[in-house]
Amino acid sequence: MLRSLFILSIFLPGFYAALRSRYFALLMYLWFALFRPQDWIWVDITSLRLSMVLGLVLLVPAVIAGRFPNVTHPLSQGMLAFVAATILSQLTAVRPDLGWPWVDFTIRLVLTCMLLVTLSSERIRLVGVVGVIACSLGFHASKAGLAYALGGGTRFADGLSGAFIDNNGYALGTVMIIPLLLVTGQNIEALYAGRWLPWLKRGLMLSLPLCVLAVVGTYSRGGFVALACSTLVFIVLQRRRIPALTGLSAVLALGALFVPVPQSYLDRLETIRTYDEIGEDSALSRPHFWRVGIQMGLEHPLGVGLRQYEQAYDEFDTSYGRFGEKRSVHSSHVQVFAELGIIGATIWVGLFAYATVVCLRVRRQSMDPSQPPERRHFLFTMANALLTSMAGFVSGGAFLALALNDLTWLTFGLIAALDRVSRQQPETAAAPVGARPAPLAFRAVQSFAAAREVRR
């Protein structure tokens, strides 16, 4: 009952706001897609098809009002090119009937990302979108991290529904949203007005160590690699690297003293280095799956079809079934090469390369002393967060077939939006950012709190 009331307290005012604003329609669509309330409450609401309803509320009025998905930014064009590669792969697909639903999914995902670029046209809006994306998954991850700490090292064998359904995907998704939670906390007070915002910022900062504990609780080796790589990238990106490294070391030392880390988890991490000595099939099989995927891409320049590696695996398996039948490729990057061929893989690499260039360019803009300090802070922290999130996926995604996960493609949209915002003229001093009113949903919360104080 409490879960249902919690969801209704978000959905009802959010849906009302979505009917009045395309921006809030985007926020509600992202929240529903990532938080997945239909899987969290005990009541079956799948028959209501609320995701489709929110999608229509987002898209149809936006098109009528002339707010079309952005197609001018190079990242938007790269995402469209990727969609074209998925359609081309159907020409040589092993099972075209299985590929078309995933092509449809990719089109809808890319369309959402391009609308995100259009609607996140200001700093205040971009932080709001990042916050909704991060908190939608961060809520679940923080709850899991708290359960891990209170349970003395609880292990999570399953993840969330959707792209992050197993423990490995759950770990990777959590690593990707950690820097997004941080950057939301770093910017929310400067962009929104409200006495309750400091408490929200504290909550966001508290969620960071809980998310790290959630990653540990998955026992995912790929998640550990992603966490380590993203942490290293984050430290390198800081202006003061030594203090950042010292602070992180202190936090890790305190965590080692007070947070339970089961020996079984440490033993599992040890197998990253010794898998060939102990003959662990789980690790030994991955290089074989990658070789099979590379062979698929070489023999089928257009690929074997989106999400059809498993269907083609037995034909290309040179181990004669040692590792089973219709196995997963266990790598997002090899997955794209095998399923979409050389064209798709080139676009895939190009998207990450250009997104990295954009973030580095925005970082350079943040060094310009002629810009207002709050704008420089926003550009610097947002670029760092998106670079760190991408680094987590590039490293951790090398061990998981998650090329079509929502977060990665939304990250491309966020970077394109950040690029457009960074090219705008700085706000004038006559309208300080900190004095701007909060959006409708935030003002509703403030009004409710004020009404309670009056009644008291």
DRENMI-919972 format. One record per residue (C-alpha): residue in one letter; chain; x, y, z. Coordinates in steps of 0.25 Angstrom, whole numbers. Layout:
N
[atom "A"; "A"; [X; Y; Z]];
...
! end
This chain:
456
[atom "M"; "A"; [0; 0; 0]];
[atom "L"; "A"; [11; 10; 4]];
[atom "R"; "A"; [18; 7; -9]];
[atom "S"; "A"; [6; 10; -17]];
[atom "L"; "A"; [4; 23; -10]];
[atom "F"; "A"; [18; 27; -12]];
[atom "I"; "A"; [17; 24; -27]];
[atom "L"; "A"; [3; 32; -28]];
[atom "S"; "A"; [10; 44; -21]];
[atom "I"; "A"; [20; 45; -32]];
[atom "F"; "A"; [11; 40; -44]];
[atom "L"; "A"; [-2; 49; -42]];
[atom "P"; "A"; [5; 63; -40]];
[atom "G"; "A"; [16; 59; -50]];
[atom "F"; "A"; [5; 55; -61]];
[atom "Y"; "A"; [-2; 68; -59]];
[atom "A"; "A"; [11; 75; -61]];
[atom "A"; "A"; [14; 67; -73]];
[atom "L"; "A"; [1; 71; -79]];
[atom "R"; "A"; [5; 86; -78]];
[atom "S"; "A"; [19; 85; -81]];
[atom "R"; "A"; [27; 77; -91]];
[atom "Y"; "A"; [39; 78; -82]];
[atom "F"; "A"; [32; 71; -71]];
[atom "A"; "A"; [26; 61; -80]];
[atom "L"; "A"; [41; 57; -83]];
[atom "L"; "A"; [44; 56; -69]];
[atom "M"; "A"; [32; 47; -66]];
[atom "Y"; "A"; [35; 38; -78]];
[atom "L"; "A"; [50; 37; -73]];
[atom "W"; "A"; [45; 34; -59]];
[atom "F"; "A"; [35; 23; -63]];
[atom "A"; "A"; [45; 17; -72]];
[atom "L"; "A"; [57; 16; -62]];
[atom "F"; "A"; [50; 15; -49]];
[atom "R"; "A"; [40; 5; -55]];
[atom "P"; "A"; [29; 7; -44]];
[atom "Q"; "A"; [21; -5; -51]];
[atom "D"; "A"; [32; -14; -45]];
[atom "W"; "A"; [33; -8; -32]];
[atom "I"; "A"; [18; -8; -27]];
[atom "W"; "A"; [10; -20; -24]];
[atom "V"; "A"; [-2; -15; -33]];
[atom "D"; "A"; [-1; -20; -47]];
[atom "I"; "A"; [-2; -7; -56]];
[atom "T"; "A"; [5; -12; -69]];
[atom "S"; "A"; [-9; -13; -76]];
[atom "L"; "A"; [-10; 2; -75]];
[atom "R"; "A"; [2; 4; -84]];
[atom "L"; "A"; [6; 16; -77]];
[atom "S"; "A"; [19; 17; -83]];
[atom "M"; "A"; [13; 18; -97]];
[atom "V"; "A"; [3; 28; -91]];
[atom "L"; "A"; [14; 37; -86]];
[atom "G"; "A"; [22; 35; -99]];
[atom "L"; "A"; [10; 40; -107]];
[atom "V"; "A"; [8; 52; -97]];
[atom "L"; "A"; [23; 55; -99]];
[atom "L"; "A"; [24; 54; -114]];
[atom "V"; "A"; [10; 58; -120]];
[atom "P"; "A"; [9; 72; -114]];
[atom "A"; "A"; [24; 74; -116]];
[atom "V"; "A"; [22; 72; -131]];
[atom "I"; "A"; [10; 81; -131]];
[atom "A"; "A"; [17; 92; -124]];
[atom "G"; "A"; [29; 91; -133]];
[atom "R"; "A"; [38; 85; -123]];
[atom "F"; "A"; [44; 74; -132]];
[atom "P"; "A"; [55; 64; -128]];
[atom "N"; "A"; [69; 70; -131]];
[atom "V"; "A"; [75; 65; -144]];
[atom "T"; "A"; [86; 76; -145]];
[atom "H"; "A"; [96; 72; -135]];
[atom "P"; "A"; [107; 62; -139]];
[atom "L"; "A"; [103; 53; -128]];
[atom "S"; "A"; [89; 53; -132]];
[atom "Q"; "A"; [93; 50; -147]];
[atom "G"; "A"; [102; 39; -141]];
[atom "M"; "A"; [90; 33; -134]];
[atom "L"; "A"; [82; 33; -147]];
[atom "A"; "A"; [93; 27; -154]];
[atom "F"; "A"; [93; 16; -144]];
[atom "V"; "A"; [78; 14; -146]];
[atom "A"; "A"; [81; 13; -161]];
[atom "A"; "A"; [92; 2; -158]];
[atom "T"; "A"; [82; -6; -150]];
[atom "I"; "A"; [72; -6; -162]];
[atom "L"; "A"; [83; -10; -172]];
[atom "S"; "A"; [87; -21; -163]];
[atom "Q"; "A"; [73; -27; -165]];
[atom "L"; "A"; [77; -30; -180]];
[atom "T"; "A"; [87; -41; -175]];
[atom "A"; "A"; [80; -44; -162]];
[atom "V"; "A"; [80; -58; -157]];
[atom "R"; "A"; [66; -56; -152]];
[atom "P"; "A"; [60; -43; -157]];
[atom "D"; "A"; [47; -46; -150]];
[atom "L"; "A"; [54; -45; -137]];
[atom "G"; "A"; [62; -32; -141]];
[atom "W"; "A"; [51; -23; -145]];
[atom "P"; "A"; [45; -22; -130]];
[atom "W"; "A"; [59; -17; -126]];
[atom "V"; "A"; [60; -8; -138]];
[atom "D"; "A"; [47; -2; -133]];
[atom "F"; "A"; [53; -1; -119]];
[atom "T"; "A"; [65; 6; -124]];
[atom "I"; "A"; [57; 16; -132]];
[atom "R"; "A"; [49; 20; -120]];
[atom "L"; "A"; [61; 21; -111]];
[atom "V"; "A"; [68; 30; -121]];
[atom "L"; "A"; [56; 38; -123]];
[atom "T"; "A"; [55; 41; -108]];
[atom "C"; "A"; [70; 45; -108]];
[atom "M"; "A"; [68; 55; -119]];
[atom "L"; "A"; [56; 61; -112]];
[atom "L"; "A"; [64; 62; -99]];
[atom "V"; "A"; [74; 70; -107]];
[atom "T"; "A"; [63; 80; -112]];
[atom "L"; "A"; [56; 81; -98]];
[atom "S"; "A"; [69; 82; -89]];
[atom "S"; "A"; [72; 96; -95]];
[atom "E"; "A"; [76; 103; -82]];
[atom "R"; "A"; [85; 99; -71]];
[atom "I"; "A"; [74; 98; -61]];
[atom "R"; "A"; [67; 88; -70]];
[atom "L"; "A"; [79; 80; -73]];
[atom "V"; "A"; [82; 78; -58]];
[atom "G"; "A"; [67; 74; -56]];
[atom "V"; "A"; [68; 63; -67]];
[atom "V"; "A"; [81; 58; -61]];
[atom "G"; "A"; [75; 58; -47]];
[atom "V"; "A"; [63; 50; -51]];
[atom "I"; "A"; [71; 40; -59]];
[atom "A"; "A"; [81; 38; -47]];
[atom "C"; "A"; [71; 38; -36]];
[atom "S"; "A"; [62; 28; -44]];
[atom "L"; "A"; [72; 17; -43]];
[atom "G"; "A"; [80; 23; -31]];
[atom "F"; "A"; [68; 21; -22]];
[atom "H"; "A"; [68; 6; -24]];
[atom "A"; "A"; [83; 5; -24]];
[atom "S"; "A"; [84; 13; -11]];
[atom "K"; "A"; [73; 4; -4]];
[atom "A"; "A"; [81; -8; -9]];
[atom "G"; "A"; [94; -2; -3]];
[atom "L"; "A"; [87; 1; 10]];
[atom "A"; "A"; [82; -13; 11]];
[atom "Y"; "A"; [96; -18; 8]];
[atom "A"; "A"; [102; -10; 20]];
[atom "L"; "A"; [91; -14; 30]];
[atom "G"; "A"; [91; -28; 25]];
[atom "G"; "A"; [106; -30; 28]];
[atom "G"; "A"; [109; -32; 13]];
[atom "T"; "A"; [96; -37; 6]];
[atom "R"; "A"; [99; -42; -8]];
[atom "F"; "A"; [90; -38; -19]];
[atom "A"; "A"; [88; -49; -30]];
[atom "D"; "A"; [78; -41; -38]];
[atom "G"; "A"; [77; -27; -43]];
[atom "L"; "A"; [65; -18; -48]];
[atom "S"; "A"; [56; -21; -60]];
[atom "G"; "A"; [60; -15; -73]];
[atom "A"; "A"; [74; -14; -78]];
[atom "F"; "A"; [80; -16; -64]];
[atom "I"; "A"; [72; -29; -61]];
[atom "D"; "A"; [84; -37; -55]];
[atom "N"; "A"; [94; -34; -45]];
[atom "N"; "A"; [105; -30; -55]];
[atom "G"; "A"; [96; -21; -62]];
[atom "Y"; "A"; [91; -15; -49]];
[atom "A"; "A"; [106; -12; -45]];
[atom "L"; "A"; [109; -6; -58]];
[atom "G"; "A"; [97; 3; -58]];
[atom "T"; "A"; [100; 7; -43]];
[atom "V"; "A"; [114; 11; -47]];
[atom "M"; "A"; [109; 20; -58]];
[atom "I"; "A"; [99; 28; -50]];
[atom "I"; "A"; [109; 30; -38]];
[atom "P"; "A"; [115; 42; -45]];
[atom "L"; "A"; [101; 47; -49]];
[atom "L"; "A"; [97; 47; -35]];
[atom "L"; "A"; [109; 55; -31]];
[atom "V"; "A"; [108; 66; -42]];
[atom "T"; "A"; [93; 68; -38]];
[atom "G"; "A"; [97; 70; -24]];
[atom "Q"; "A"; [108; 80; -28]];
[atom "N"; "A"; [99; 89; -37]];
[atom "I"; "A"; [85; 88; -31]];
[atom "E"; "A"; [86; 99; -20]];
[atom "A"; "A"; [92; 109; -30]];
[atom "L"; "A"; [81; 107; -41]];
[atom "Y"; "A"; [68; 104; -32]];
[atom "A"; "A"; [62; 112; -21]];
[atom "G"; "A"; [57; 106; -8]];
[atom "R"; "A"; [60; 104; 6]];
[atom "W"; "A"; [59; 89; 5]];
[atom "L"; "A"; [69; 88; -6]];
[atom "P"; "A"; [81; 86; 4]];
[atom "W"; "A"; [74; 74; 10]];
[atom "L"; "A"; [73; 68; -4]];
[atom "K"; "A"; [87; 71; -7]];
[atom "R"; "A"; [91; 64; 6]];
[atom "G"; "A"; [83; 52; 1]];
[atom "L"; "A"; [89; 52; -12]];
[atom "M"; "A"; [103; 52; -6]];
[atom "L"; "A"; [99; 41; 4]];
[atom "S"; "A"; [94; 32; -8]];
[atom "L"; "A"; [108; 32; -14]];
[atom "P"; "A"; [115; 22; -4]];
[atom "L"; "A"; [102; 14; -3]];
[atom "C"; "A"; [103; 12; -18]];
[atom "V"; "A"; [117; 8; -17]];
[atom "L"; "A"; [112; -3; -7]];
[atom "A"; "A"; [102; -7; -16]];
[atom "V"; "A"; [112; -10; -27]];
[atom "V"; "A"; [120; -18; -17]];
[atom "G"; "A"; [108; -26; -13]];
[atom "T"; "A"; [106; -30; -27]];
[atom "Y"; "A"; [119; -38; -27]];
[atom "S"; "A"; [121; -34; -41]];
[atom "R"; "A"; [135; -34; -46]];
[atom "G"; "A"; [131; -25; -58]];
[atom "G"; "A"; [125; -16; -49]];
[atom "F"; "A"; [137; -15; -40]];
[atom "V"; "A"; [146; -12; -53]];
[atom "A"; "A"; [136; -1; -57]];
[atom "L"; "A"; [136; 5; -43]];
[atom "A"; "A"; [151; 5; -43]];
[atom "C"; "A"; [153; 11; -57]];
[atom "S"; "A"; [142; 22; -55]];
[atom "T"; "A"; [148; 26; -41]];
[atom "L"; "A"; [162; 27; -48]];
[atom "V"; "A"; [156; 36; -59]];
[atom "F"; "A"; [149; 44; -49]];
[atom "I"; "A"; [162; 47; -41]];
[atom "V"; "A"; [170; 50; -54]];
[atom "L"; "A"; [159; 60; -58]];
[atom "Q"; "A"; [160; 68; -45]];
[atom "R"; "A"; [168; 81; -44]];
[atom "R"; "A"; [174; 77; -31]];
[atom "R"; "A"; [177; 62; -33]];
[atom "I"; "A"; [185; 60; -21]];
[atom "P"; "A"; [175; 65; -11]];
[atom "A"; "A"; [164; 57; -18]];
[atom "L"; "A"; [172; 45; -18]];
[atom "T"; "A"; [175; 47; -3]];
[atom "G"; "A"; [161; 49; 0]];
[atom "L"; "A"; [157; 36; -7]];
[atom "S"; "A"; [168; 28; 0]];
[atom "A"; "A"; [162; 33; 13]];
[atom "V"; "A"; [148; 29; 10]];
[atom "L"; "A"; [153; 15; 5]];
[atom "A"; "A"; [161; 14; 18]];
[atom "L"; "A"; [149; 17; 27]];
[atom "G"; "A"; [140; 8; 18]];
[atom "A"; "A"; [150; -3; 20]];
[atom "L"; "A"; [149; -2; 35]];
[atom "F"; "A"; [134; 0; 37]];
[atom "V"; "A"; [127; -7; 24]];
[atom "P"; "A"; [127; -22; 23]];
[atom "V"; "A"; [134; -28; 11]];
[atom "P"; "A"; [132; -43; 11]];
[atom "Q"; "A"; [144; -51; 8]];
[atom "S"; "A"; [136; -58; -3]];
[atom "Y"; "A"; [135; -45; -11]];
[atom "L"; "A"; [150; -43; -10]];
[atom "D"; "A"; [153; -57; -14]];
[atom "R"; "A"; [144; -54; -26]];
[atom "L"; "A"; [151; -42; -30]];
[atom "E"; "A"; [164; -50; -29]];
[atom "T"; "A"; [159; -59; -41]];
[atom "I"; "A"; [161; -47; -50]];
[atom "R"; "A"; [175; -49; -49]];
[atom "T"; "A"; [176; -64; -47]];
[atom "Y"; "A"; [164; -69; -56]];
[atom "D"; "A"; [173; -77; -65]];
[atom "E"; "A"; [180; -84; -54]];
[atom "I"; "A"; [168; -89; -47]];
[atom "G"; "A"; [161; -92; -61]];
[atom "E"; "A"; [148; -84; -58]];
[atom "D"; "A"; [139; -86; -70]];
[atom "S"; "A"; [132; -72; -67]];
[atom "A"; "A"; [144; -65; -70]];
[atom "L"; "A"; [151; -74; -80]];
[atom "S"; "A"; [139; -74; -89]];
[atom "R"; "A"; [139; -59; -91]];
[atom "P"; "A"; [151; -58; -100]];
[atom "H"; "A"; [144; -70; -108]];
[atom "F"; "A"; [131; -62; -109]];
[atom "W"; "A"; [139; -50; -114]];
[atom "R"; "A"; [146; -57; -125]];
[atom "V"; "A"; [133; -63; -130]];
[atom "G"; "A"; [127; -49; -130]];
[atom "I"; "A"; [139; -43; -138]];
[atom "Q"; "A"; [138; -55; -148]];
[atom "M"; "A"; [123; -52; -150]];
[atom "G"; "A"; [126; -37; -153]];
[atom "L"; "A"; [137; -41; -163]];
[atom "E"; "A"; [128; -51; -170]];
[atom "H"; "A"; [116; -42; -170]];
[atom "P"; "A"; [120; -27; -173]];
[atom "L"; "A"; [106; -23; -170]];
[atom "G"; "A"; [105; -32; -157]];
[atom "V"; "A"; [97; -43; -153]];
[atom "G"; "A"; [85; -35; -149]];
[atom "L"; "A"; [82; -27; -137]];
[atom "R"; "A"; [81; -35; -124]];
[atom "Q"; "A"; [84; -48; -132]];
[atom "Y"; "A"; [98; -52; -127]];
[atom "E"; "A"; [91; -63; -119]];
[atom "Q"; "A"; [84; -68; -132]];
[atom "A"; "A"; [97; -69; -140]];
[atom "Y"; "A"; [106; -74; -129]];
[atom "D"; "A"; [105; -89; -132]];
[atom "E"; "A"; [108; -87; -146]];
[atom "F"; "A"; [121; -80; -143]];
[atom "D"; "A"; [125; -88; -130]];
[atom "T"; "A"; [138; -94; -132]];
[atom "S"; "A"; [138; -100; -118]];
[atom "Y"; "A"; [128; -111; -122]];
[atom "G"; "A"; [118; -107; -111]];
[atom "R"; "A"; [128; -107; -99]];
[atom "F"; "A"; [122; -94; -94]];
[atom "G"; "A"; [108; -97; -98]];
[atom "E"; "A"; [98; -93; -109]];
[atom "K"; "A"; [93; -79; -113]];
[atom "R"; "A"; [102; -72; -103]];
[atom "S"; "A"; [103; -57; -101]];
[atom "V"; "A"; [115; -49; -107]];
[atom "H"; "A"; [118; -43; -93]];
[atom "S"; "A"; [123; -30; -99]];
[atom "S"; "A"; [115; -18; -103]];
[atom "H"; "A"; [126; -14; -113]];
[atom "V"; "A"; [128; -28; -120]];
[atom "Q"; "A"; [113; -29; -120]];
[atom "V"; "A"; [112; -17; -129]];
[atom "F"; "A"; [122; -22; -138]];
[atom "A"; "A"; [116; -35; -139]];
[atom "E"; "A"; [102; -31; -140]];
[atom "L"; "A"; [103; -18; -148]];
[atom "G"; "A"; [116; -21; -156]];
[atom "I"; "A"; [127; -11; -159]];
[atom "I"; "A"; [118; 1; -162]];
[atom "G"; "A"; [111; -1; -149]];
[atom "A"; "A"; [124; -2; -141]];
[atom "T"; "A"; [130; 10; -148]];
[atom "I"; "A"; [118; 18; -144]];
[atom "W"; "A"; [119; 13; -130]];
[atom "V"; "A"; [133; 16; -128]];
[atom "G"; "A"; [131; 30; -134]];
[atom "L"; "A"; [120; 33; -125]];
[atom "F"; "A"; [128; 31; -112]];
[atom "A"; "A"; [140; 38; -119]];
[atom "Y"; "A"; [132; 50; -122]];
[atom "A"; "A"; [125; 50; -109]];
[atom "T"; "A"; [139; 50; -102]];
[atom "V"; "A"; [143; 62; -111]];
[atom "V"; "A"; [131; 70; -108]];
[atom "C"; "A"; [133; 68; -93]];
[atom "L"; "A"; [147; 72; -93]];
[atom "R"; "A"; [144; 84; -101]];
[atom "V"; "A"; [133; 88; -91]];
[atom "R"; "A"; [144; 86; -80]];
[atom "R"; "A"; [153; 96; -87]];
[atom "Q"; "A"; [142; 106; -88]];
[atom "S"; "A"; [140; 105; -73]];
[atom "M"; "A"; [154; 110; -71]];
[atom "D"; "A"; [151; 124; -78]];
[atom "P"; "A"; [152; 134; -66]];
[atom "S"; "A"; [142; 144; -74]];
[atom "Q"; "A"; [130; 135; -71]];
[atom "P"; "A"; [122; 135; -58]];
[atom "P"; "A"; [127; 126; -47]];
[atom "E"; "A"; [114; 118; -46]];
[atom "R"; "A"; [114; 115; -61]];
[atom "R"; "A"; [129; 111; -61]];
[atom "H"; "A"; [126; 102; -49]];
[atom "F"; "A"; [114; 96; -57]];
[atom "L"; "A"; [122; 93; -70]];
[atom "F"; "A"; [133; 87; -62]];
[atom "T"; "A"; [126; 78; -53]];
[atom "M"; "A"; [116; 73; -64]];
[atom "A"; "A"; [126; 70; -74]];
[atom "N"; "A"; [134; 62; -63]];
[atom "A"; "A"; [122; 55; -59]];
[atom "L"; "A"; [118; 50; -73]];
[atom "L"; "A"; [132; 47; -77]];
[atom "T"; "A"; [133; 38; -64]];
[atom "S"; "A"; [120; 31; -67]];
[atom "M"; "A"; [124; 28; -81]];
[atom "A"; "A"; [137; 23; -76]];
[atom "G"; "A"; [130; 13; -66]];
[atom "F"; "A"; [122; 8; -78]];
[atom "V"; "A"; [133; 7; -88]];
[atom "S"; "A"; [141; -2; -78]];
[atom "G"; "A"; [130; -10; -71]];
[atom "G"; "A"; [122; -11; -84]];
[atom "A"; "A"; [134; -19; -90]];
[atom "F"; "A"; [129; -30; -82]];
[atom "L"; "A"; [114; -29; -84]];
[atom "A"; "A"; [105; -29; -96]];
[atom "L"; "A"; [98; -16; -93]];
[atom "A"; "A"; [100; -8; -105]];
[atom "L"; "A"; [85; -4; -105]];
[atom "N"; "A"; [84; 0; -90]];
[atom "D"; "A"; [76; 13; -88]];
[atom "L"; "A"; [87; 20; -80]];
[atom "T"; "A"; [98; 20; -91]];
[atom "W"; "A"; [89; 26; -101]];
[atom "L"; "A"; [83; 36; -92]];
[atom "T"; "A"; [98; 40; -89]];
[atom "F"; "A"; [100; 44; -103]];
[atom "G"; "A"; [87; 52; -103]];
[atom "L"; "A"; [92; 59; -90]];
[atom "I"; "A"; [106; 62; -96]];
[atom "A"; "A"; [99; 68; -109]];
[atom "A"; "A"; [90; 76; -100]];
[atom "L"; "A"; [102; 81; -91]];
[atom "D"; "A"; [109; 85; -104]];
[atom "R"; "A"; [98; 94; -109]];
[atom "V"; "A"; [96; 100; -95]];
[atom "S"; "A"; [111; 103; -94]];
[atom "R"; "A"; [110; 111; -107]];
[atom "Q"; "A"; [99; 120; -102]];
[atom "Q"; "A"; [103; 134; -97]];
[atom "P"; "A"; [105; 134; -81]];
[atom "E"; "A"; [93; 139; -73]];
[atom "T"; "A"; [93; 154; -69]];
[atom "A"; "A"; [96; 158; -55]];
[atom "A"; "A"; [82; 164; -55]];
[atom "A"; "A"; [76; 151; -54]];
[atom "P"; "A"; [85; 142; -45]];
[atom "V"; "A"; [83; 127; -47]];
[atom "G"; "A"; [81; 125; -32]];
[atom "A"; "A"; [69; 134; -32]];
[atom "R"; "A"; [62; 127; -43]];
[atom "P"; "A"; [49; 120; -38]];
[atom "A"; "A"; [48; 105; -37]];
[atom "P"; "A"; [40; 97; -47]];
[atom "L"; "A"; [25; 94; -45]];
[atom "A"; "A"; [27; 81; -37]];
[atom "F"; "A"; [37; 88; -28]];
[atom "R"; "A"; [28; 100; -25]];
[atom "A"; "A"; [17; 90; -22]];
[atom "V"; "A"; [25; 84; -11]];
[atom "Q"; "A"; [29; 97; -6]];
[atom "S"; "A"; [15; 102; -6]];
[atom "F"; "A"; [10; 90; 2]];
[atom "A"; "A"; [21; 92; 12]];
[atom "A"; "A"; [17; 106; 14]];
[atom "A"; "A"; [3; 103; 16]];
[atom "R"; "A"; [6; 93; 27]];
[atom "E"; "A"; [14; 104; 34]];
[atom "V"; "A"; [2; 113; 33]];
[atom "R"; "A"; [-7; 103; 39]];
[atom "R"; "A"; [2; 101; 50]];
! end
